[in-house]
Amino acid sequence: MYFIGLDIGTSGAKALCMDESGRVEKICRAGYRLSPSGGGRRELNPERVWQAARRCLGEAGGGREIEAVSVSALGEAVTAVDASGKCLTVGITGTDERGREYYEEFMGRVGNRKVTEITGLPASPLYSLGKILWMREALPEVFEKIKKVVTFQDFVIFRLCGETAVDVSMASRTMLFDYRARRWSPWLFEQAELPVTLMSEVVDSGTAVGVVGEKLRRELGIRGKALVVAGCHDHIANALGAGVCRAGECVNAAGTTEGLTVVMEPDILDGESVEKYQIACEPFAIPGLYNTVAFSNASGSVLKWFVKDILRAKDGMYGILGSAIRQEPSPVLVLPHFAGAATPRMDEHSKGALLGLTLEAGREEIYQALVEGTQMELGLIYRCLLDAKVPIRKMMATGGMASEEILQMKADILGCEICTPDCAETGAAGGAILGAAACGVYRNVEEAVCRMTREKKRYIPNEKRHEAYRRRQEVYDGLYGRLTGIAADMG
């Protein structure tokens, strides 16, 4: 009995085939890229995304008895389809600049706090609403033909089984969703002058919404029930796959970007805290629980920039530089705002900076400083969560940049114990876990998580090193304020 978690990301799709015990049978990946369109546009080609997802499914599930395929995806990105499912627009991602003016006009009319109280989201053009308003205003002839505006979750679900359904967490990322009532907000749609029917039906995370179509099943070589399950926002899938499902537990997912997703009881974050700390609150995969979305824009991307673009080195250089990380902080200090600042500042115009350079600074010192900068940015987010009274009693760390050296540094900078999961592909694993729960193999999602995940290793903070980094963090925390004016003058 096998379950597939399909994870649709910004740079590629993954499919993980897992049995009910949590043993991984097969992992498949297929990449794609943001289209180079310029002008602040960051697009994904929906057809390429679908072909990548289809290829992963065929490789992971072909020839096997598949009970369920669960679809999770990146948040905020949307595309539009007609009644036949044909794409009418590109996939517009959250960081795409289109729609900013319509978003700002909307927020000016209805008020930031009102929207935050309904949606649990801090005011930001990141979310889907501005993109949808742009479609209506910039593409009126196309907009008339639109049957549904879909996230990449309900887009792939439709291609799999012909049904349009989106889970509560993905719906939450549109800024049109009442996160407490767990339904589309009639008031927000009325204010935006949009029909609620434009969006897919909302279901709980882990809901079976159909079965893989017979023709597609034959083409992929998939046997079994092949239920199609609405998964969740990829942040939540990472949490489930890492074994995080109870209030107070947290997952730190480190990849191109890096975030902290904490599971919470209701009403931990109020509108004032959401606005002050720019921490989003969304419905978790278990009804009655919620989770934070707090992140930095650059983590692994900063290290990749240095190794690949500056040093022009191969992948093996990561290990060489990592092994050279010293116990004491680097003499160089980095503000890692290479793609702007996210939580808690939300300043897309902030720039990265390297300070303390001397002729003695070599590639090892600069690499260590880059790692430290990304982890001190994470430390800032961590303390914002604690200041907002979000309880954190356990942290699991996962992601492509989770090397031994970085994990230990993370524990030393944050001053808390860090655990790693046995399965590294937590996003896709989280989807497989939801599939197992949807099929009734386990009584609920929590039981499925407990039975299908395991811890691998723990990293304990070194108190001496933590104290050294605490002093460095105080300096780091002042960098943004001191450099903001310079970044603005640079344009």
Disulfide bonds with the S-S distance in Angstrom:
none
